[in-house]
Amino acid sequence: MQGSLPPEAQEKLEELQNLQETAQNVSEQKQSSETALNEAQTALTTLEEIDGDSKMYREVGELLIETDYESAKDDLEEKVENLEVRVEQLTKQETRVQEKFESLQEELQQMLQGGAGGAGPMGPGGA
């Protein structure tokens, strides 16, 4: 039976593999966004502990450009907000992909069990 899956089952299997790849990508994006969020939150916390008159620089590509306290704080706050939204979106997407994966997995199992001689709800291996 291994090499002779019905076309519908083969289709579901391919869809499952694609979903697994999507889940991996979403997970990597989420992890990357969470890391960036943590770094931005740490920078914001550190910034709030420094004197507003201190000289500050921001990294722009390979350069350090002087900036003022308020600009640095505003930019970091905006970055934190954007990253929080991004992490939330990725979490929801991750959940949707996982639910779809589990649903397809069930469909494929039922398809394969149903095609294995009509064992019915008793499942495989009745004899």
Phi and psi in radians as a Rosetta constraint file:
Dihedral C 1 N 2 CA 2 C 2 CIRCULARHARMONIC -0.946 0.35
Dihedral N 2 CA 2 C 2 N 3 CIRCULARHARMONIC -0.862 0.35
Dihedral C 2 N 3 CA 3 C 3 CIRCULARHARMONIC -1.491 0.35
Dihedral N 3 CA 3 C 3 N 4 CIRCULARHARMONIC -0.137 0.35
Dihedral C 3 N 4 CA 4 C 4 CIRCULARHARMONIC -2.072 0.35
Dihedral N 4 CA 4 C 4 N 5 CIRCULARHARMONIC 1.086 0.35
Dihedral C 4 N 5 CA 5 C 5 CIRCULARHARMONIC -1.311 0.35
Dihedral N 5 CA 5 C 5 N 6 CIRCULARHARMONIC 2.472 0.35
Dihedral C 5 N 6 CA 6 C 6 CIRCULARHARMONIC -1.053 0.35
Dihedral N 6 CA 6 C 6 N 7 CIRCULARHARMONIC 2.648 0.35
Dihedral C 6 N 7 CA 7 C 7 CIRCULARHARMONIC -0.973 0.35
Dihedral N 7 CA 7 C 7 N 8 CIRCULARHARMONIC -0.663 0.35
Dihedral C 7 N 8 CA 8 C 8 CIRCULARHARMONIC -1.140 0.35
Dihedral N 8 CA 8 C 8 N 9 CIRCULARHARMONIC -0.710 0.35
Dihedral C 8 N 9 CA 9 C 9 CIRCULARHARMONIC -1.175 0.35
Dihedral N 9 CA 9 C 9 N 10 CIRCULARHARMONIC -0.702 0.35
Dihedral C 9 N 10 CA 10 C 10 CIRCULARHARMONIC -1.072 0.35
Dihedral N 10 CA 10 C 10 N 11 CIRCULARHARMONIC -0.714 0.35
Dihedral C 10 N 11 CA 11 C 11 CIRCULARHARMONIC -1.086 0.35
Dihedral N 11 CA 11 C 11 N 12 CIRCULARHARMONIC -0.808 0.35
Dihedral C 11 N 12 CA 12 C 12 CIRCULARHARMONIC -1.096 0.35
Dihedral N 12 CA 12 C 12 N 13 CIRCULARHARMONIC -0.691 0.35
Dihedral C 12 N 13 CA 13 C 13 CIRCULARHARMONIC -1.106 0.35
Dihedral N 13 CA 13 C 13 N 14 CIRCULARHARMONIC -0.755 0.35
Dihedral C 13 N 14 CA 14 C 14 CIRCULARHARMONIC -1.118 0.35
Dihedral N 14 CA 14 C 14 N 15 CIRCULARHARMONIC -0.707 0.35
Dihedral C 14 N 15 CA 15 C 15 CIRCULARHARMONIC -1.107 0.35
Dihedral N 15 CA 15 C 15 N 16 CIRCULARHARMONIC -0.703 0.35
Dihedral C 15 N 16 CA 16 C 16 CIRCULARHARMONIC -1.072 0.35
Dihedral N 16 CA 16 C 16 N 17 CIRCULARHARMONIC -0.757 0.35
Dihedral C 16 N 17 CA 17 C 17 CIRCULARHARMONIC -1.116 0.35
Dihedral N 17 CA 17 C 17 N 18 CIRCULARHARMONIC -0.708 0.35
Dihedral C 17 N 18 CA 18 C 18 CIRCULARHARMONIC -1.122 0.35
Dihedral N 18 CA 18 C 18 N 19 CIRCULARHARMONIC -0.733 0.35
Dihedral C 18 N 19 CA 19 C 19 CIRCULARHARMONIC -1.123 0.35
Dihedral N 19 CA 19 C 19 N 20 CIRCULARHARMONIC -0.648 0.35
Dihedral C 19 N 20 CA 20 C 20 CIRCULARHARMONIC -1.112 0.35
Dihedral N 20 CA 20 C 20 N 21 CIRCULARHARMONIC -0.712 0.35
Dihedral C 20 N 21 CA 21 C 21 CIRCULARHARMONIC -1.132 0.35
Dihedral N 21 CA 21 C 21 N 22 CIRCULARHARMONIC -0.751 0.35
Dihedral C 21 N 22 CA 22 C 22 CIRCULARHARMONIC -1.068 0.35
Dihedral N 22 CA 22 C 22 N 23 CIRCULARHARMONIC -0.771 0.35
Dihedral C 22 N 23 CA 23 C 23 CIRCULARHARMONIC -1.051 0.35
Dihedral N 23 CA 23 C 23 N 24 CIRCULARHARMONIC -0.726 0.35
Dihedral C 23 N 24 CA 24 C 24 CIRCULARHARMONIC -1.090 0.35
Dihedral N 24 CA 24 C 24 N 25 CIRCULARHARMONIC -0.793 0.35
Dihedral C 24 N 25 CA 25 C 25 CIRCULARHARMONIC -1.099 0.35
Dihedral N 25 CA 25 C 25 N 26 CIRCULARHARMONIC -0.785 0.35
Dihedral C 25 N 26 CA 26 C 26 CIRCULARHARMONIC -1.090 0.35
Dihedral N 26 CA 26 C 26 N 27 CIRCULARHARMONIC -0.738 0.35
Dihedral C 26 N 27 CA 27 C 27 CIRCULARHARMONIC -1.080 0.35
Dihedral N 27 CA 27 C 27 N 28 CIRCULARHARMONIC -0.742 0.35
Dihedral C 27 N 28 CA 28 C 28 CIRCULARHARMONIC -1.136 0.35
Dihedral N 28 CA 28 C 28 N 29 CIRCULARHARMONIC -0.740 0.35
Dihedral C 28 N 29 CA 29 C 29 CIRCULARHARMONIC -1.103 0.35
Dihedral N 29 CA 29 C 29 N 30 CIRCULARHARMONIC -0.726 0.35
Dihedral C 29 N 30 CA 30 C 30 CIRCULARHARMONIC -1.113 0.35
Dihedral N 30 CA 30 C 30 N 31 CIRCULARHARMONIC -0.785 0.35
Dihedral C 30 N 31 CA 31 C 31 CIRCULARHARMONIC -1.088 0.35
Dihedral N 31 CA 31 C 31 N 32 CIRCULARHARMONIC -0.739 0.35
Dihedral C 31 N 32 CA 32 C 32 CIRCULARHARMONIC -1.113 0.35
Dihedral N 32 CA 32 C 32 N 33 CIRCULARHARMONIC -0.748 0.35
Dihedral C 32 N 33 CA 33 C 33 CIRCULARHARMONIC -1.161 0.35
Dihedral N 33 CA 33 C 33 N 34 CIRCULARHARMONIC -0.680 0.35
Dihedral C 33 N 34 CA 34 C 34 CIRCULARHARMONIC -1.126 0.35
Dihedral N 34 CA 34 C 34 N 35 CIRCULARHARMONIC -0.678 0.35
Dihedral C 34 N 35 CA 35 C 35 CIRCULARHARMONIC -1.119 0.35
Dihedral N 35 CA 35 C 35 N 36 CIRCULARHARMONIC -0.809 0.35
Dihedral C 35 N 36 CA 36 C 36 CIRCULARHARMONIC -1.091 0.35
Dihedral N 36 CA 36 C 36 N 37 CIRCULARHARMONIC -0.679 0.35
Dihedral C 36 N 37 CA 37 C 37 CIRCULARHARMONIC -1.099 0.35
Dihedral N 37 CA 37 C 37 N 38 CIRCULARHARMONIC -0.819 0.35
Dihedral C 37 N 38 CA 38 C 38 CIRCULARHARMONIC -1.050 0.35
Dihedral N 38 CA 38 C 38 N 39 CIRCULARHARMONIC -0.727 0.35
Dihedral C 38 N 39 CA 39 C 39 CIRCULARHARMONIC -1.126 0.35
Dihedral N 39 CA 39 C 39 N 40 CIRCULARHARMONIC -0.741 0.35
Dihedral C 39 N 40 CA 40 C 40 CIRCULARHARMONIC -1.175 0.35
Dihedral N 40 CA 40 C 40 N 41 CIRCULARHARMONIC -0.693 0.35
Dihedral C 40 N 41 CA 41 C 41 CIRCULARHARMONIC -1.141 0.35
Dihedral N 41 CA 41 C 41 N 42 CIRCULARHARMONIC -0.702 0.35
Dihedral C 41 N 42 CA 42 C 42 CIRCULARHARMONIC -1.123 0.35
Dihedral N 42 CA 42 C 42 N 43 CIRCULARHARMONIC -0.762 0.35
Dihedral C 42 N 43 CA 43 C 43 CIRCULARHARMONIC -1.091 0.35
Dihedral N 43 CA 43 C 43 N 44 CIRCULARHARMONIC -0.723 0.35
Dihedral C 43 N 44 CA 44 C 44 CIRCULARHARMONIC -1.130 0.35
Dihedral N 44 CA 44 C 44 N 45 CIRCULARHARMONIC -0.765 0.35
Dihedral C 44 N 45 CA 45 C 45 CIRCULARHARMONIC -1.068 0.35
Dihedral N 45 CA 45 C 45 N 46 CIRCULARHARMONIC -0.774 0.35
Dihedral C 45 N 46 CA 46 C 46 CIRCULARHARMONIC -1.108 0.35
Dihedral N 46 CA 46 C 46 N 47 CIRCULARHARMONIC -0.739 0.35
Dihedral C 46 N 47 CA 47 C 47 CIRCULARHARMONIC -1.073 0.35
Dihedral N 47 CA 47 C 47 N 48 CIRCULARHARMONIC -0.689 0.35
Dihedral C 47 N 48 CA 48 C 48 CIRCULARHARMONIC -1.187 0.35
Dihedral N 48 CA 48 C 48 N 49 CIRCULARHARMONIC -0.313 0.35
Dihedral C 48 N 49 CA 49 C 49 CIRCULARHARMONIC -1.597 0.35
Dihedral N 49 CA 49 C 49 N 50 CIRCULARHARMONIC -0.104 0.35
Dihedral C 49 N 50 CA 50 C 50 CIRCULARHARMONIC -1.755 0.35
Dihedral N 50 CA 50 C 50 N 51 CIRCULARHARMONIC 2.761 0.35
Dihedral C 50 N 51 CA 51 C 51 CIRCULARHARMONIC -1.147 0.35
Dihedral N 51 CA 51 C 51 N 52 CIRCULARHARMONIC 2.358 0.35
Dihedral C 51 N 52 CA 52 C 52 CIRCULARHARMONIC -1.136 0.35
Dihedral N 52 CA 52 C 52 N 53 CIRCULARHARMONIC -0.278 0.35
Dihedral C 52 N 53 CA 53 C 53 CIRCULARHARMONIC -1.600 0.35
Dihedral N 53 CA 53 C 53 N 54 CIRCULARHARMONIC -0.054 0.35
Dihedral C 53 N 54 CA 54 C 54 CIRCULARHARMONIC -1.118 0.35
Dihedral N 54 CA 54 C 54 N 55 CIRCULARHARMONIC 2.580 0.35
Dihedral C 54 N 55 CA 55 C 55 CIRCULARHARMONIC -1.261 0.35
Dihedral N 55 CA 55 C 55 N 56 CIRCULARHARMONIC 2.370 0.35
Dihedral C 55 N 56 CA 56 C 56 CIRCULARHARMONIC -2.303 0.35
Dihedral N 56 CA 56 C 56 N 57 CIRCULARHARMONIC 2.646 0.35
Dihedral C 56 N 57 CA 57 C 57 CIRCULARHARMONIC -2.324 0.35
Dihedral N 57 CA 57 C 57 N 58 CIRCULARHARMONIC 2.570 0.35
Dihedral C 57 N 58 CA 58 C 58 CIRCULARHARMONIC -2.087 0.35
Dihedral N 58 CA 58 C 58 N 59 CIRCULARHARMONIC 2.562 0.35
Dihedral C 58 N 59 CA 59 C 59 CIRCULARHARMONIC -1.472 0.35
Dihedral N 59 CA 59 C 59 N 60 CIRCULARHARMONIC 2.195 0.35
Dihedral C 59 N 60 CA 60 C 60 CIRCULARHARMONIC -2.232 0.35
Dihedral N 60 CA 60 C 60 N 61 CIRCULARHARMONIC 1.731 0.35
Dihedral C 60 N 61 CA 61 C 61 CIRCULARHARMONIC 1.126 0.35
Dihedral N 61 CA 61 C 61 N 62 CIRCULARHARMONIC -2.093 0.35
Dihedral C 61 N 62 CA 62 C 62 CIRCULARHARMONIC -1.642 0.35
Dihedral N 62 CA 62 C 62 N 63 CIRCULARHARMONIC -0.006 0.35
Dihedral C 62 N 63 CA 63 C 63 CIRCULARHARMONIC -1.882 0.35
Dihedral N 63 CA 63 C 63 N 64 CIRCULARHARMONIC 2.681 0.35
Dihedral C 63 N 64 CA 64 C 64 CIRCULARHARMONIC -1.885 0.35
Dihedral N 64 CA 64 C 64 N 65 CIRCULARHARMONIC 2.118 0.35
Dihedral C 64 N 65 CA 65 C 65 CIRCULARHARMONIC -1.957 0.35
Dihedral N 65 CA 65 C 65 N 66 CIRCULARHARMONIC 2.337 0.35
Dihedral C 65 N 66 CA 66 C 66 CIRCULARHARMONIC -1.162 0.35
Dihedral N 66 CA 66 C 66 N 67 CIRCULARHARMONIC 2.471 0.35
Dihedral C 66 N 67 CA 67 C 67 CIRCULARHARMONIC -2.499 0.35
Dihedral N 67 CA 67 C 67 N 68 CIRCULARHARMONIC 2.906 0.35
Dihedral C 67 N 68 CA 68 C 68 CIRCULARHARMONIC -1.751 0.35
Dihedral N 68 CA 68 C 68 N 69 CIRCULARHARMONIC 2.865 0.35
Dihedral C 68 N 69 CA 69 C 69 CIRCULARHARMONIC -0.978 0.35
Dihedral N 69 CA 69 C 69 N 70 CIRCULARHARMONIC -0.880 0.35
Dihedral C 69 N 70 CA 70 C 70 CIRCULARHARMONIC -1.085 0.35
Dihedral N 70 CA 70 C 70 N 71 CIRCULARHARMONIC -0.741 0.35
Dihedral C 70 N 71 CA 71 C 71 CIRCULARHARMONIC -1.092 0.35
Dihedral N 71 CA 71 C 71 N 72 CIRCULARHARMONIC -0.774 0.35
Dihedral C 71 N 72 CA 72 C 72 CIRCULARHARMONIC -1.090 0.35
Dihedral N 72 CA 72 C 72 N 73 CIRCULARHARMONIC -0.770 0.35
Dihedral C 72 N 73 CA 73 C 73 CIRCULARHARMONIC -1.141 0.35
Dihedral N 73 CA 73 C 73 N 74 CIRCULARHARMONIC -0.805 0.35
Dihedral C 73 N 74 CA 74 C 74 CIRCULARHARMONIC -1.049 0.35
Dihedral N 74 CA 74 C 74 N 75 CIRCULARHARMONIC -0.774 0.35
Dihedral C 74 N 75 CA 75 C 75 CIRCULARHARMONIC -1.101 0.35
Dihedral N 75 CA 75 C 75 N 76 CIRCULARHARMONIC -0.750 0.35
Dihedral C 75 N 76 CA 76 C 76 CIRCULARHARMONIC -1.175 0.35
Dihedral N 76 CA 76 C 76 N 77 CIRCULARHARMONIC -0.706 0.35
Dihedral C 76 N 77 CA 77 C 77 CIRCULARHARMONIC -1.085 0.35
Dihedral N 77 CA 77 C 77 N 78 CIRCULARHARMONIC -0.728 0.35
Dihedral C 77 N 78 CA 78 C 78 CIRCULARHARMONIC -1.140 0.35
Dihedral N 78 CA 78 C 78 N 79 CIRCULARHARMONIC -0.729 0.35
Dihedral C 78 N 79 CA 79 C 79 CIRCULARHARMONIC -1.083 0.35
Dihedral N 79 CA 79 C 79 N 80 CIRCULARHARMONIC -0.761 0.35
Dihedral C 79 N 80 CA 80 C 80 CIRCULARHARMONIC -1.075 0.35
Dihedral N 80 CA 80 C 80 N 81 CIRCULARHARMONIC -0.808 0.35
Dihedral C 80 N 81 CA 81 C 81 CIRCULARHARMONIC -1.032 0.35
Dihedral N 81 CA 81 C 81 N 82 CIRCULARHARMONIC -0.832 0.35
Dihedral C 81 N 82 CA 82 C 82 CIRCULARHARMONIC -1.082 0.35
Dihedral N 82 CA 82 C 82 N 83 CIRCULARHARMONIC -0.719 0.35
Dihedral C 82 N 83 CA 83 C 83 CIRCULARHARMONIC -1.223 0.35
Dihedral N 83 CA 83 C 83 N 84 CIRCULARHARMONIC -0.607 0.35
Dihedral C 83 N 84 CA 84 C 84 CIRCULARHARMONIC -1.092 0.35
Dihedral N 84 CA 84 C 84 N 85 CIRCULARHARMONIC -0.748 0.35
Dihedral C 84 N 85 CA 85 C 85 CIRCULARHARMONIC -1.109 0.35
Dihedral N 85 CA 85 C 85 N 86 CIRCULARHARMONIC -0.758 0.35
Dihedral C 85 N 86 CA 86 C 86 CIRCULARHARMONIC -1.079 0.35
Dihedral N 86 CA 86 C 86 N 87 CIRCULARHARMONIC -0.794 0.35
Dihedral C 86 N 87 CA 87 C 87 CIRCULARHARMONIC -1.105 0.35
Dihedral N 87 CA 87 C 87 N 88 CIRCULARHARMONIC -0.715 0.35
Dihedral C 87 N 88 CA 88 C 88 CIRCULARHARMONIC -1.086 0.35
Dihedral N 88 CA 88 C 88 N 89 CIRCULARHARMONIC -0.773 0.35
Dihedral C 88 N 89 CA 89 C 89 CIRCULARHARMONIC -1.091 0.35
Dihedral N 89 CA 89 C 89 N 90 CIRCULARHARMONIC -0.760 0.35
Dihedral C 89 N 90 CA 90 C 90 CIRCULARHARMONIC -1.171 0.35
Dihedral N 90 CA 90 C 90 N 91 CIRCULARHARMONIC -0.602 0.35
Dihedral C 90 N 91 CA 91 C 91 CIRCULARHARMONIC -1.109 0.35
Dihedral N 91 CA 91 C 91 N 92 CIRCULARHARMONIC -0.783 0.35
Dihedral C 91 N 92 CA 92 C 92 CIRCULARHARMONIC -1.112 0.35
Dihedral N 92 CA 92 C 92 N 93 CIRCULARHARMONIC -0.757 0.35
Dihedral C 92 N 93 CA 93 C 93 CIRCULARHARMONIC -1.108 0.35
Dihedral N 93 CA 93 C 93 N 94 CIRCULARHARMONIC -0.708 0.35
Dihedral C 93 N 94 CA 94 C 94 CIRCULARHARMONIC -1.055 0.35
Dihedral N 94 CA 94 C 94 N 95 CIRCULARHARMONIC -0.747 0.35
Dihedral C 94 N 95 CA 95 C 95 CIRCULARHARMONIC -1.124 0.35
Dihedral N 95 CA 95 C 95 N 96 CIRCULARHARMONIC -0.790 0.35
Dihedral C 95 N 96 CA 96 C 96 CIRCULARHARMONIC -1.070 0.35
Dihedral N 96 CA 96 C 96 N 97 CIRCULARHARMONIC -0.765 0.35
Dihedral C 96 N 97 CA 97 C 97 CIRCULARHARMONIC -1.120 0.35
Dihedral N 97 CA 97 C 97 N 98 CIRCULARHARMONIC -0.737 0.35
Dihedral C 97 N 98 CA 98 C 98 CIRCULARHARMONIC -1.100 0.35
Dihedral N 98 CA 98 C 98 N 99 CIRCULARHARMONIC -0.758 0.35
Dihedral C 98 N 99 CA 99 C 99 CIRCULARHARMONIC -1.114 0.35
Dihedral N 99 CA 99 C 99 N 100 CIRCULARHARMONIC -0.747 0.35
Dihedral C 99 N 100 CA 100 C 100 CIRCULARHARMONIC -1.114 0.35
Dihedral N 100 CA 100 C 100 N 101 CIRCULARHARMONIC -0.710 0.35
Dihedral C 100 N 101 CA 101 C 101 CIRCULARHARMONIC -1.059 0.35
Dihedral N 101 CA 101 C 101 N 102 CIRCULARHARMONIC -0.835 0.35
Dihedral C 101 N 102 CA 102 C 102 CIRCULARHARMONIC -1.118 0.35
Dihedral N 102 CA 102 C 102 N 103 CIRCULARHARMONIC -0.693 0.35
Dihedral C 102 N 103 CA 103 C 103 CIRCULARHARMONIC -1.107 0.35
Dihedral N 103 CA 103 C 103 N 104 CIRCULARHARMONIC -0.804 0.35
Dihedral C 103 N 104 CA 104 C 104 CIRCULARHARMONIC -1.136 0.35
Dihedral N 104 CA 104 C 104 N 105 CIRCULARHARMONIC -0.660 0.35
Dihedral C 104 N 105 CA 105 C 105 CIRCULARHARMONIC -1.075 0.35
Dihedral N 105 CA 105 C 105 N 106 CIRCULARHARMONIC -0.754 0.35
Dihedral C 105 N 106 CA 106 C 106 CIRCULARHARMONIC -1.091 0.35
Dihedral N 106 CA 106 C 106 N 107 CIRCULARHARMONIC -0.800 0.35
Dihedral C 106 N 107 CA 107 C 107 CIRCULARHARMONIC -1.010 0.35
Dihedral N 107 CA 107 C 107 N 108 CIRCULARHARMONIC -0.773 0.35
Dihedral C 107 N 108 CA 108 C 108 CIRCULARHARMONIC -1.138 0.35
Dihedral N 108 CA 108 C 108 N 109 CIRCULARHARMONIC -0.741 0.35
Dihedral C 108 N 109 CA 109 C 109 CIRCULARHARMONIC -1.076 0.35
Dihedral N 109 CA 109 C 109 N 110 CIRCULARHARMONIC -0.776 0.35
Dihedral C 109 N 110 CA 110 C 110 CIRCULARHARMONIC -1.110 0.35
Dihedral N 110 CA 110 C 110 N 111 CIRCULARHARMONIC -0.700 0.35
Dihedral C 110 N 111 CA 111 C 111 CIRCULARHARMONIC -1.083 0.35
Dihedral N 111 CA 111 C 111 N 112 CIRCULARHARMONIC -0.788 0.35
Dihedral C 111 N 112 CA 112 C 112 CIRCULARHARMONIC -1.241 0.35
Dihedral N 112 CA 112 C 112 N 113 CIRCULARHARMONIC -0.670 0.35
Dihedral C 112 N 113 CA 113 C 113 CIRCULARHARMONIC -1.192 0.35
Dihedral N 113 CA 113 C 113 N 114 CIRCULARHARMONIC -0.717 0.35
Dihedral C 113 N 114 CA 114 C 114 CIRCULARHARMONIC -1.128 0.35
Dihedral N 114 CA 114 C 114 N 115 CIRCULARHARMONIC -0.591 0.35
Dihedral C 114 N 115 CA 115 C 115 CIRCULARHARMONIC -1.469 0.35
Dihedral N 115 CA 115 C 115 N 116 CIRCULARHARMONIC -0.073 0.35
Dihedral C 115 N 116 CA 116 C 116 CIRCULARHARMONIC -1.612 0.35
Dihedral N 116 CA 116 C 116 N 117 CIRCULARHARMONIC 0.601 0.35
Dihedral C 116 N 117 CA 117 C 117 CIRCULARHARMONIC 1.865 0.35
Dihedral N 117 CA 117 C 117 N 118 CIRCULARHARMONIC 0.242 0.35
Dihedral C 117 N 118 CA 118 C 118 CIRCULARHARMONIC 1.117 0.35
Dihedral N 118 CA 118 C 118 N 119 CIRCULARHARMONIC 0.791 0.35
Dihedral C 118 N 119 CA 119 C 119 CIRCULARHARMONIC -1.152 0.35
Dihedral N 119 CA 119 C 119 N 120 CIRCULARHARMONIC -0.297 0.35
Dihedral C 119 N 120 CA 120 C 120 CIRCULARHARMONIC 1.287 0.35
Dihedral N 120 CA 120 C 120 N 121 CIRCULARHARMONIC -2.740 0.35
Dihedral C 120 N 121 CA 121 C 121 CIRCULARHARMONIC -1.231 0.35
Dihedral N 121 CA 121 C 121 N 122 CIRCULARHARMONIC -0.175 0.35
Dihedral C 121 N 122 CA 122 C 122 CIRCULARHARMONIC -1.236 0.35
Dihedral N 122 CA 122 C 122 N 123 CIRCULARHARMONIC -0.304 0.35
Dihedral C 122 N 123 CA 123 C 123 CIRCULARHARMONIC 1.499 0.35
Dihedral N 123 CA 123 C 123 N 124 CIRCULARHARMONIC -3.076 0.35
Dihedral C 123 N 124 CA 124 C 124 CIRCULARHARMONIC -1.312 0.35
Dihedral N 124 CA 124 C 124 N 125 CIRCULARHARMONIC 2.743 0.35
Dihedral C 124 N 125 CA 125 C 125 CIRCULARHARMONIC 1.393 0.35
Dihedral N 125 CA 125 C 125 N 126 CIRCULARHARMONIC 0.852 0.35
Dihedral C 125 N 126 CA 126 C 126 CIRCULARHARMONIC -1.346 0.35
Dihedral N 126 CA 126 C 126 N 127 CIRCULARHARMONIC -0.470 0.35
